[in-house]
Amino acid sequence: MSENLDQFDIKLNEELQNLQECQKNKNLDSCLKCENIMECELRKGYVKAVYESMNKGQGGDFEF
């Protein structure tokens, strides 16, 4: 992995770590198996970070 991470990639990595820790704590290998998937703020934060990393903050929003 490149050491030249921008603020969006750093945020994405942080959100991914939070999500993976939650999955580990619940003994899950996927959010799809979690009963709280639709209300989960961690997952929403991760999805938002993915979108922002893809567009590098250049506008738009992502609703799901």
PyMOL commands that set and color helices and strands:
alter all, ss='L'
color gray80, all
select helices_A, chain A and resi 7-25+31-33+41-55
alter helices_A, ss='H'
color red, helices_A
deselect
rebuild
show_as cartoon
